[in-house]
């Protein structure tokens, strides 16, 4: 191990004494597509400018109970200018990060969706883990390109707009937060963008649940592969890799490899998976100490909120269905291990589950929580999973369901409050009609997990939802502060 660390240290010292090459974006693209990029050189673009669009969202804590993303604010630092395959300098950490027993007090942020500790990495085509060549933590190792599109100035020069997203970071006394914000893919593509986050900590930061020192968090993931990795339109070719890899062939694990759009996922070491599986997911794990060579099982759920609201009552007019469907995924990051998983509800009669073994390392549990006849209050679903490593490791996942009672309405009231949402499915704009009248109303848009996505006050019955991604949503309508009903809609 000492020889390995020495080798990487020598590589790192060479990389930081690299030659700086100034060139245009087009010149770099030609080098890259012909496999002529020298990883020992630093490439600086002469025709790229910073974007005027910064996705600041304010705040210093997570985006609410349903979102593990830490909102960008002015305390974040830009890791790199608009680039392709670039890296930050060495960033000092005020804490010690434990990576499978290796202690680090500095880190390098690589544009291509990973951080490293011994050397910066240019590599844009991801490899599967384990890989003896790389020492990295990769929430999404793919060909990120933040240069954006081109404009032509008055002299006919091609100028990069810098609208391909940005990579930001923030150092706290106990954690490093890195956000790849609305980033595009090679070459200069911004038709699809992805947002994801990495947190590494000293193991005691509240942003990462107790017992863990790393967090992966995903918003909307829209692409997998750049043009130089065999991709077409952001997909196909060599898949992107999610996981961690020390570089010694022993200490590693893989969450999955992704090469296409869709929700399919067959475990960390099966066929290449579909990127929408990661949307909204938060994955926590502990890689501290030599014992971390057996990483505990990963448990993730489509019911992302810490508390999921379910509504019941004596009419069919509810804010959410009283039957809530969700899934729990359990898998072992280590190849060849097996799992034993138990899932239980505090009220067994309210819970049903179907288990599917997708691969030797991955199980999916399709679950239903039914609030019918339950009294208002809190109810719990707990998942416990244990692997057969040596020593065995286990993980827990707790979901909280809050049952709310909707007071029933009279028959005459039901007739008066019926409304329609059309067209359904829709593209960008929906119209809400209550009876034969178009009224001033308040509208709330929810995801299927119950997370509030958007609210429109004093709406005149036309609602612009062009900023939403395609998918299924719930639209709740309020009049004079009173909920009058909820409809399920589909955006194409």
C-alpha positions in Angstrom: 0.0 0.0 0.0 2.8 2.4 0.8 4.4 1.8 -2.6 1.0 2.5 -4.2 0.5 5.7 -2.3 4.1 6.8 -3.3 3.3 6.1 -6.9 0.2 8.2 -6.9 2.0 11.0 -5.0 4.6 11.1 -7.8 1.8 11.2 -10.4 0.1 14.0 -8.5 3.3 16.1 -8.3 3.8 15.6 -12.0 0.2 16.7 -12.7 0.5 19.9 -10.7 3.7 20.8 -12.6 1.8 20.3 -15.9 2.2 22.6 -18.9 -0.6 25.1 -19.6 -1.9 25.0 -23.2 -4.1 27.9 -24.4 -6.5 27.0 -27.3 -10.0 27.4 -28.6 -12.8 25.1 -27.7 -13.0 23.7 -31.3 -9.2 22.9 -31.2 -9.7 21.0 -27.9 -12.7 19.1 -29.3 -10.5 18.0 -32.2 -7.8 16.8 -29.8 -10.3 14.9 -27.6 -12.1 13.2 -30.4 -8.8 12.0 -31.9 -7.6 10.7 -28.4 -4.8 13.3 -28.4 -5.5 15.0 -25.1 -2.4 14.8 -22.8 -3.5 14.3 -19.2 -0.2 15.9 -18.1 -1.2 19.2 -19.7 -3.6 21.8 -18.4 -5.9 23.2 -21.2 -7.3 26.7 -20.9 -9.9 27.9 -23.4 -9.4 31.3 -24.9 -13.0 31.7 -26.2 -15.2 30.9 -23.2 -16.9 33.4 -20.9 -18.7 32.9 -17.6 -22.4 32.5 -17.7 -24.6 35.2 -16.2 -27.0 32.6 -14.9 -26.2 31.4 -11.4 -28.6 28.9 -9.9 -28.5 30.3 -6.3 -31.4 29.1 -4.3 -30.5 30.6 -1.0 -30.3 29.1 2.5 -27.7 27.2 4.4 -29.5 23.9 5.1 -31.0 21.1 3.0 -33.9 21.9 0.7 -36.6 20.7 3.2 -37.3 17.2 4.5 -37.9 15.8 1.1 -34.6 16.9 -0.5 -31.0 16.1 0.5 -29.6 18.9 -1.7 -28.0 21.8 0.1 -29.2 25.0 -1.6 -26.6 27.1 -3.3 -25.9 30.4 -1.7 -23.2 33.0 -1.8 -21.0 31.0 0.6 -20.3 28.5 -2.2 -17.1 28.9 -4.2 -16.8 28.2 -7.9 -14.6 25.2 -8.3 -13.6 25.8 -11.9 -14.2 28.2 -14.8 -16.3 26.8 -17.6 -14.3 23.8 -18.9 -14.2 20.3 -20.2 -12.2 17.6 -18.3 -10.7 20.2 -15.9 -10.0 20.0 -12.2 -9.7 22.3 -9.2 -6.5 22.9 -7.4 -5.9 21.1 -4.1 -8.5 22.1 -1.5 -7.5 22.0 2.1 -9.9 20.4 4.5 -10.2 21.5 8.2 -11.0 17.9 9.1 -9.6 14.5 8.4 -11.5 12.4 5.9 -11.2 8.6 6.3 -11.2 6.7 3.0 -11.0 3.0 3.9 -8.4 3.7 6.5 -6.4 6.3 4.4 -6.5 9.7 6.1 -6.8 12.8 3.9 -6.8 16.5 4.7 -7.1 17.8 1.1 -9.1 17.0 -2.0 -9.3 17.7 -5.7 -12.6 18.3 -7.5 -12.7 16.9 -11.0 -15.2 18.4 -13.5 -16.2 14.9 -14.7 -18.3 14.1 -11.6 -15.8 12.9 -9.0 -13.3 13.9 -6.4 -9.8 12.5 -5.9 -7.2 12.7 -3.2 -3.9 11.8 -4.9 -4.0 13.3 -8.4 -6.4 15.3 -10.7 -8.2 13.2 -13.3 -8.8 14.2 -16.9 -10.5 10.9 -17.8 -13.9 11.4 -19.3 -14.9 7.8 -20.2 -15.7 6.0 -16.9 -14.5 2.5 -16.0 -16.3 0.0 -13.8 -15.1 -0.5 -10.2 -12.7 -1.9 -9.0 -10.1 -0.1 -11.1 -6.4 0.0 -10.0 -5.8 3.3 -11.9 -8.1 5.7 -9.9 -8.5 6.9 -6.4 -11.8 8.6 -6.3 -15.3 9.1 -4.9 -17.7 9.4 -7.9 -21.3 10.4 -7.4 -21.5 10.4 -11.2 -18.3 9.8 -13.3 -19.3 10.9 -16.8 -18.2 13.4 -19.4 -19.3 16.7 -17.8 -18.9 19.7 -20.1 -19.7 23.1 -18.5 -18.6 25.3 -21.4 -22.1 25.5 -22.9 -23.1 26.6 -26.3 -21.6 29.1 -28.8 -22.5 32.6 -29.9 -20.9 34.5 -32.8 -19.6 38.0 -31.9 -19.6 41.0 -34.3 -16.2 40.0 -35.6 -17.4 36.5 -36.5 -15.6 34.8 -33.6 -17.2 31.8 -31.9 -17.5 32.6 -28.2 -18.6 30.0 -25.6 -21.6 31.2 -23.6 -20.6 29.4 -20.4 -24.2 28.2 -19.9 -23.3 24.5 -19.4 -23.7 24.7 -15.7 -21.1 25.0 -12.9 -19.3 23.1 -10.2 -19.5 24.7 -6.8 -18.1 23.7 -3.4 -18.3 24.8 0.2 -16.0 23.8 3.1 -17.3 23.7 6.7 -15.5 22.6 9.9 -16.7 19.1 9.4 -17.8 18.6 5.8 -17.1 19.4 2.1 -20.1 19.9 -0.1 -19.7 19.7 -3.9 -22.6 20.5 -6.3 -22.5 19.8 -10.0 -25.3 22.3 -10.9 -27.3 21.9 -14.1 -24.2 20.6 -15.9 -24.2 19.6 -19.6 -22.2 17.0 -21.5 -19.5 16.8 -24.2 -19.4 18.3 -26.7 -20.9 21.7 -25.6 -24.4 20.1 -25.2 -27.0 21.8 -22.9 -30.1 20.1 -24.3 -29.9 17.7 -21.3 -28.4 18.8 -17.9 -27.9 17.0 -14.6 -27.7 18.2 -11.0 -26.0 16.1 -8.3 -24.2 16.5 -5.0 -21.4 14.9 -2.9 -20.8 15.4 0.8 -17.8 14.0 2.5 -17.4 14.5 6.2 -15.5 13.6 9.4 -18.4 11.3 10.3 -20.0 13.6 12.7 -21.7 16.2 10.5 -25.5 16.5 10.7 -25.8 16.7 6.9 -24.9 13.0 6.7 -26.9 10.6 8.9 -25.1 9.2 12.0 -22.8 6.4 11.3 -21.9 7.6 7.7 -19.3 9.9 6.3 -20.4 10.2 2.6 -23.6 11.3 0.9 -24.6 11.1 -2.8 -27.7 13.2 -3.6 -29.5 13.6 -7.0 -32.0 16.0 -8.4 -32.9 15.6 -12.1 -30.4 13.4 -14.0 -30.9 13.7 -17.7 -27.9 12.3 -19.5 -25.2 9.6 -19.2 -22.7 9.7 -22.0 -20.7 12.3 -23.9 -19.9 12.2 -27.6 -16.3 11.1 -27.0 -17.4 8.0 -25.1 -19.6 6.6 -27.9 -22.7 8.5 -26.8 -25.3 9.9 -29.1 -27.7 12.6 -27.8 -26.4 12.0 -24.3 -27.0 8.2 -24.1 -25.4 4.9 -25.2 -21.7 4.1 -25.5 -19.7 3.7 -22.4 -21.8 4.0 -19.2 -21.3 6.5 -16.4 -20.2 5.0 -13.1 -21.4 5.7 -9.6 -19.4 4.5 -6.6 -16.1 4.7 -4.7 -12.7 3.2 -5.6 -9.4 3.4 -3.6 -7.4 2.1 -6.5 -5.9 -1.0 -4.8 -8.3 -3.5 -6.4 -9.7 -4.4 -3.0 -11.4 -1.4 -1.4 -14.2 -0.3 -3.6 -17.9 -0.5 -4.2 -20.2 0.3 -7.1 -23.7 1.7 -6.9 -24.3 1.1 -10.6 -23.4 2.0 -14.2 -25.9 4.1 -16.3 -26.2 4.5 -20.1 -29.8 5.2 -21.0 -33.0 7.0 -20.1 -35.7 5.3 -18.0 -36.2 3.8 -14.5 -34.8 0.3 -14.9 -32.2 -0.8 -12.3 -30.9 -4.3 -11.8 -28.3 -3.8 -9.2 -24.7 -2.6 -9.0 -23.1 -5.3 -11.1 -25.8 -6.3 -13.6 -26.5 -4.8 -17.0 -26.1 -1.1 -17.5 -29.0 0.8 -15.8 -31.2 3.7 -16.6 -30.4 7.2 -15.3 -33.9 8.2 -14.1 -33.5 5.6 -11.3 -31.2 8.2 -9.6 -33.7 11.1 -9.7 -34.4 12.3 -6.2 -32.4 9.6 -4.6 -30.2 10.1 -1.5 -27.6 7.4 -0.8 -25.5 7.4 2.4 -22.7 5.1 3.4 -19.6 4.8 5.6 -16.2 4.1 4.2 -14.2 5.0 7.3 -11.6 2.6 8.8 -10.1 -0.6 7.5 -13.3 -2.4 8.5 -15.1 -0.4 5.8 -13.8 -2.9 3.3 -17.2 -4.5 4.0 -19.6 -1.6 3.3 -23.1 -2.1 4.8 -26.0 -2.7 2.5 -27.5 0.3 0.7 -31.2 1.0 1.4 -33.0 3.6 -0.7 -36.7 4.3 -1.2 -39.0 6.1 -3.7 -40.8 7.5 -0.6 -38.1 10.1 -0.1 -39.7 12.4 2.4 -38.8 12.0 6.1 -42.5 12.2 6.8 -45.0 11.1 4.1 -48.5 12.6 4.4 -51.4 10.3 3.7 -55.0 11.5 3.9 -58.2 9.6 4.8 -61.8 10.6 5.4 -65.4 9.8 4.6 -65.5 11.2 1.0 -63.6 10.6 -2.1 -62.2 14.2 -2.0 -58.8 13.9 -0.5 -55.5 15.7 -0.7 -53.7 12.5 -1.4 -54.8 8.9 -1.9 -55.3 7.0 1.3 -53.3 4.1 -0.3 -49.7 5.1 -0.8 -47.5 3.0 -3.1 -43.7 3.1 -2.9 -40.7 0.9 -3.3 -37.6 0.1 -1.2 -34.4 -1.1 -2.9 -31.8 -3.1 -0.9 -28.5 -4.0 -2.4 -24.9 -4.8 -1.3 -22.2 -2.7 -3.0 -19.7 -5.6 -2.8 -19.7 -8.1 -5.6 -20.9 -11.6 -4.8 -22.4 -10.9 -1.4 -26.0 -11.8 -0.4 -28.6 -10.0 1.7 -31.2 -10.8 4.3 -33.8 -8.0 4.5 -36.8 -7.6 6.8 -39.4 -4.9 6.4 -42.1 -4.3 9.0 -44.9 -1.8 9.7 -46.0 -0.6 13.1 -49.6 -1.6 12.0 -49.1 -4.8 10.0 -52.7 -4.7 8.6 -52.0 -1.4 6.9 -48.9 -2.8 5.0 -48.5 -5.1 2.1 -45.3 -5.9 0.1 -44.1 -7.9 -2.9 -40.4 -8.9 -3.0 -38.5 -9.3 -6.2 -34.9 -10.6 -6.4 -33.5 -8.7 -9.4 -29.9 -10.0 -9.1 -27.8 -11.7 -6.5 -26.9 -8.4 -5.0 -30.1 -6.5 -5.4 -33.7 -6.9 -4.2 -36.7 -4.6 -4.8 -39.7 -4.4 -2.5 -42.9 -2.9 -3.9 -44.9 -1.7 -0.9 -48.4 -0.3 -0.2 -49.3 1.6 3.0 -53.1 1.8 3.3 -54.5 4.5 5.7 -58.1 3.3 5.3 -59.6 3.0 8.8 -56.5 4.2 10.6 -56.8 6.9 13.2 -54.9 10.1 12.5 -51.3 9.9 13.8 -47.8 8.7 13.0 -47.1 5.2 11.7 -43.7 3.6 10.8 -42.2 1.3 8.2 -38.7 0.0 9.1 -36.4 -1.9 6.8 -33.3 -3.7 8.1 -30.8 -5.4 5.7 -27.8 -7.5 6.6 -25.1 -8.8 4.3 -22.9 -12.0 4.7 -19.6 -10.2 4.7 -16.9 -10.8 7.3 -17.7 -9.2 9.6 -21.4 -8.9 8.6 -22.7 -5.3 8.2 -26.3 -4.0 8.4 -28.3 -0.9 7.5 -31.6 0.5 8.6 -34.2 2.7 6.8 -37.1 4.3 8.7 -40.1 5.8 6.9 -42.7 7.9 8.8 -46.3 8.1 7.6 -48.5 10.8 9.0 -52.2 10.0 8.6 -54.5 13.0 8.3 -58.3 13.0 8.4 -60.2 15.0 5.8 -63.6 16.1 7.1 -66.4 14.8 4.8 -68.5 17.1 2.7 -72.2 17.0 2.1 -73.7 15.7 -1.1 -74.7 19.3 -2.2 -71.2 20.5 -1.3 -69.6 17.7 -3.4 -71.7 18.7 -6.4 -70.6 22.4 -6.0 -66.9 21.8 -5.7 -66.2 19.4 -8.5 -63.5 20.6 -10.9 -61.7 19.5 -14.0 -58.1 19.8 -15.2 -57.5 19.7 -19.0 -55.9 18.8 -21.2 -54.7 15.7 -19.4 -52.1 14.6 -20.4 -50.7 18.1 -21.1 -47.6 19.7 -22.5 -47.0 23.1 -20.7 -50.3 24.8 -19.7 -53.4 23.3 -18.0 -56.8 24.9 -17.5 -58.7 24.3 -14.3 -62.5 24.7 -14.5 -64.8 24.4 -11.5 -68.3 23.6 -12.6 -69.3 26.1 -15.4 -67.3 29.0 -13.8 -63.7 30.1 -14.1 -62.8 31.2 -10.5 -59.8 32.8 -8.8 -58.2 29.9 -6.9 -55.0 28.8 -5.2 -53.3 25.8 -6.8 -50.7 23.5 -5.2 -48.7 21.1 -7.4 -47.3 18.0 -5.6 -45.1 15.1 -6.5 -46.4 11.6 -6.0 -44.4 11.4 -2.7 -46.4 14.4 -1.4 -43.6 16.9 -1.8 -44.8 20.4 -2.7 -43.3 21.4 -6.0 -45.1 24.6 -6.9 -47.8 26.8 -5.6 -49.8 29.5 -7.5 -51.7 32.1 -5.6 -54.7 33.9 -7.1 -54.7 31.7 -10.2 -57.2 32.7 -12.9 -57.7 29.0 -13.9 -54.7 28.9 -16.4 -51.6 27.3 -14.9 -48.2 27.4 -16.6 -46.3 24.2 -15.8 -43.7 24.5 -18.5 -40.9 24.4 -15.9 -41.8 20.9 -14.7 -40.2 17.8 -16.0 -42.3 15.2 -17.7 -44.0 12.9 -15.2 -47.0 12.3 -13.0 -48.2 15.1 -10.5 -51.0 15.9 -8.2 -52.8 19.2 -8.5 -54.7 20.4 -5.4 -57.2 23.3 -5.7 -58.1 25.7 -2.9 -60.9 28.3 -2.8 -61.1 30.8 0.0 -58.4 28.9 1.8 -60.4 25.6 1.7 -59.2 22.5 -0.1 -61.8 21.5 -2.7 -60.0 18.5 -4.2 -57.0 16.9 -5.9 -56.5 15.6 -9.4 -53.8 13.4 -10.8 -52.2 14.8 -14.1 -49.6 13.7 -16.5 -47.1 15.9 -18.3 -45.8 14.7 -21.6 
